[in-house]
Amino acid sequence: MAESSKRKRSVRPLFLREWMEHARKTPSDMANATGADKSLVSRWLAGTQPGEDRIQRLAILFGATREQLHQKPARAFSTFDPDREEPLQDEGMTHGSETGLRGVPDGASPQLDVTAGMGAGGITIISEGVRGKSGMTFAAEDISDYWRVPPVILASMGNVKPTDITFVPCQGDSMAPTLLEGDVVVVDTRHRWPSPDGLYALTDPFGGIIVKRLHVTDEGSDGERVVMVVSDNAKHETRRTTVDDLHIVGRVMRKFGLVG
């Protein structure tokens, strides 16, 4: 019995985080490979010992042996395959419900660089998620920062997950006095249908992100339904478009700004 316990301790993985990075895997990959939930994977990465069956599955995921997992990964254990196309480094840096977190704090929400896409093909959305269920995934080059939102605030927005919301800084005066330059809005990227009427984040013709008030009219039907895109500042014109011509990033739920 004592010998069996000693043998188990000898293969305890002490460097799971290093192995994860070495094998270019994510907490989501570890959860899928072992059947564990992400909270349990987080505890493993913080030092909690996985069960023996899950140690074996992790070893397979990382291309290592069970014994190697208790050693810091070295080049001798590399899983490099010269015949396999290597992924671009930037492809491993994402944030969203569908692909999980890579290179960002667990439990954080991304802040988009609202000018990142301008003149460069637009904001890169790696996954559209599932409308009403899971938010979008944005490429790392379009993320300028991250926010940690207290659970009580997430609950007040309908129990959203950190990966379902994104933060968008406001520029210009088109939405004044509702939104001012420097305000930051919280966008629920699960909500991508313009109902009810309200504030929504949209992609603009230059590939950036803008916030406008949307009002759905009775004209047309389905994708051809006419939508009024309204700027709260009367100096800016209201335009007409259709649902199919809108690319809605999400509904604005909250704002952070100066109190005047």
C-alpha positions in Angstrom: 0.0 0.0 0.0 2.8 2.4 1.0 4.7 1.4 -2.2 1.6 2.2 -4.3 1.2 5.6 -2.7 4.9 6.4 -3.3 4.6 5.4 -6.9 1.6 7.7 -7.4 3.5 10.6 -5.8 6.5 10.0 -8.1 4.4 10.9 -11.1 2.6 13.9 -9.6 2.7 16.7 -12.4 4.4 19.7 -10.8 4.7 21.7 -14.0 1.3 21.5 -15.6 1.3 25.2 -16.6 4.7 24.8 -18.2 3.6 21.7 -20.1 0.5 23.5 -21.3 2.5 26.3 -22.8 5.1 24.0 -24.1 2.5 21.9 -26.0 0.7 25.1 -27.1 -2.5 23.9 -25.4 -5.2 25.9 -23.5 -7.2 25.2 -20.3 -10.1 24.4 -22.6 -8.0 21.8 -24.4 -7.1 20.3 -21.0 -10.8 20.3 -19.9 -11.9 18.6 -23.2 -9.2 16.0 -23.0 -9.9 15.0 -19.4 -13.6 15.6 -19.1 -13.0 18.1 -16.3 -14.6 21.5 -16.0 -12.5 24.7 -16.4 -12.7 25.5 -12.6 -11.0 22.1 -11.9 -8.4 22.7 -14.6 -7.7 26.1 -12.9 -7.0 24.3 -9.6 -4.7 21.9 -11.4 -2.7 24.8 -12.8 -2.6 26.4 -9.3 -1.0 23.2 -7.9 -3.9 20.7 -7.1 -3.1 17.1 -8.1 -5.3 15.6 -10.8 -6.5 12.0 -10.4 -4.5 9.2 -11.9 -6.8 8.6 -14.9 -6.7 12.3 -15.8 -2.9 12.4 -15.4 -2.7 9.8 -18.1 -5.1 11.8 -20.4 -3.0 15.0 -19.8 0.2 13.1 -20.7 -1.4 12.0 -24.0 -2.6 15.6 -24.7 0.9 17.0 -24.1 2.7 14.3 -26.1 4.6 13.2 -22.9 4.7 10.2 -20.6 3.1 10.3 -17.1 6.6 10.3 -15.6 7.7 13.3 -17.6 4.9 15.4 -16.3 6.6 15.9 -12.9 9.6 17.3 -14.7 9.9 20.8 -16.3 9.4 20.3 -20.1 12.6 20.4 -22.1 13.4 20.3 -25.8 14.1 16.6 -25.5 10.3 16.1 -24.9 9.3 18.4 -27.7 6.2 17.3 -29.7 7.5 19.1 -32.9 6.7 17.3 -36.1 8.6 18.6 -39.1 5.8 17.3 -41.5 3.1 19.2 -39.6 2.3 22.8 -40.4 3.1 25.0 -37.4 0.4 27.4 -36.3 1.1 31.0 -36.3 2.0 32.4 -32.9 -0.8 34.9 -33.0 -3.3 32.2 -33.6 -2.7 31.0 -30.0 -3.8 34.4 -28.6 -7.5 34.6 -28.4 -10.3 35.3 -25.9 -13.8 34.1 -26.1 -16.4 31.5 -25.2 -15.7 29.2 -28.1 -11.9 29.0 -28.0 -11.2 29.8 -24.4 -8.4 32.0 -23.0 -4.9 32.1 -24.3 -2.3 34.5 -22.9 -4.9 36.5 -20.9 -6.0 36.3 -17.2 -8.6 33.7 -16.4 -12.0 35.4 -15.7 -11.1 38.6 -17.6 -13.0 40.4 -20.3 -11.4 42.0 -23.4 -11.3 45.6 -24.2 -11.3 46.1 -28.0 -9.0 48.5 -29.8 -11.7 50.4 -31.6 -9.3 51.6 -34.3 -7.5 48.3 -34.8 -9.4 47.2 -37.9 -9.4 50.6 -39.7 -7.7 50.2 -43.1 -6.6 46.7 -42.3 -9.6 44.6 -43.2 -11.6 45.1 -40.0 -11.7 43.7 -36.5 -10.8 39.9 -36.6 -13.6 37.8 -35.2 -12.3 34.3 -34.8 -15.7 32.9 -33.8 -19.1 34.4 -33.9 -20.2 32.2 -31.0 -23.8 31.1 -30.7 -26.4 33.9 -30.7 -28.0 34.1 -27.3 -25.7 31.5 -25.8 -22.0 32.4 -26.2 -20.2 35.5 -27.2 -17.7 36.3 -29.9 -14.0 35.4 -29.9 -11.6 38.3 -31.0 -8.1 38.0 -32.2 -5.4 39.2 -29.8 -4.2 42.0 -32.1 -7.6 43.6 -31.8 -7.6 43.5 -28.0 -5.9 46.5 -26.2 -6.5 45.6 -22.6 -8.6 43.4 -20.2 -11.1 44.1 -17.4 -11.9 42.0 -14.3 -15.6 42.4 -13.5 -17.0 41.6 -10.1 -19.5 38.7 -10.0 -22.2 41.0 -8.7 -21.9 43.2 -11.8 -22.0 40.2 -14.1 -25.1 39.0 -12.3 -26.8 42.4 -12.8 -26.3 42.0 -16.6 -28.1 38.7 -16.8 -25.4 36.4 -15.3 -23.1 36.9 -18.3 -19.8 35.2 -18.4 -16.6 37.3 -18.6 -16.0 35.8 -22.1 -19.4 36.9 -23.3 -18.8 40.6 -22.8 -16.3 43.0 -24.3 -15.4 46.6 -23.4 -15.4 49.3 -26.1 -14.0 52.8 -25.6 -16.1 55.6 -27.2 -14.7 58.1 -29.6 -16.2 61.3 -31.1 -19.4 63.1 -30.2 -22.0 61.3 -32.3 -23.7 59.8 -29.3 -23.5 62.8 -27.0 -24.9 63.4 -24.4 -25.6 59.7 -23.8 -22.0 58.7 -24.5 -19.0 61.0 -24.4 -15.5 60.7 -25.7 -13.5 58.5 -23.3 -16.5 56.6 -21.9 -16.2 52.8 -22.1 -19.3 50.7 -22.8 -19.9 47.0 -21.8 -21.2 45.0 -24.8 -22.9 41.6 -24.5 -21.7 39.9 -27.7 -24.3 37.1 -27.3 -27.0 39.7 -28.2 -26.7 40.3 -31.9 -30.3 40.9 -33.0 -31.6 44.6 -32.9 -34.4 43.9 -30.5 -35.4 45.5 -28.3 -34.5 49.0 -29.6 -31.5 50.4 -27.9 -27.8 51.0 -28.0 -25.7 48.5 -30.0 -22.0 48.1 -31.0 -21.6 47.8 -34.8 -18.7 47.4 -37.2 -18.3 50.5 -39.3 -17.4 50.6 -43.0 -13.7 51.1 -42.1 -13.5 48.0 -40.0 -13.6 49.7 -36.6 -16.3 49.6 -33.9 -19.0 52.2 -33.4 -22.0 52.5 -31.0 -25.4 53.6 -32.3 -29.0 53.5 -31.3 -31.0 51.1 -33.4 -34.8 51.3 -34.0 -36.5 48.6 -36.0 -39.4 49.8 -38.2 -42.4 48.0 -39.6 -41.0 48.3 -43.1 -39.9 45.1 -44.8 -39.6 41.7 -43.2 -37.0 39.3 -41.8 -33.5 40.2 -43.1 -34.9 43.0 -45.3 -36.6 44.7 -42.3 -35.6 48.4 -42.3 -33.6 49.6 -39.3 -33.0 53.3 -38.3 -29.4 53.8 -37.2 -29.6 56.9 -34.9 -26.9 59.2 -33.5 -28.1 60.8 -30.3 -26.3 64.0 -31.2 -28.7 65.9 -33.6 -25.7 67.2 -35.6 -25.2 63.7 -37.0 -27.7 62.3 -39.5 -29.9 59.2 -39.0 -29.5 56.6 -41.7 -31.7 53.8 -42.9 -30.4 50.2 -43.5 -31.6 46.7 -43.3 -31.0 44.0 -40.8 -28.9 42.0 -43.3 -26.7 45.0 -43.9 -25.9 45.4 -40.2 -23.0 43.6 -38.5 -24.0 43.8 -34.8 -21.2 43.0 -32.4 -23.5 43.1 -29.4 -25.9 45.1 -27.2 -24.6 47.8 -24.9 -25.4 46.9 -21.3 -23.5 49.4 -19.2 -21.1 52.3 -19.4 -18.2 53.5 -17.4 -17.6 57.3 -17.6 -17.2 60.6 -15.8 -20.0 61.9 -13.6 -20.8 65.5 -14.6 
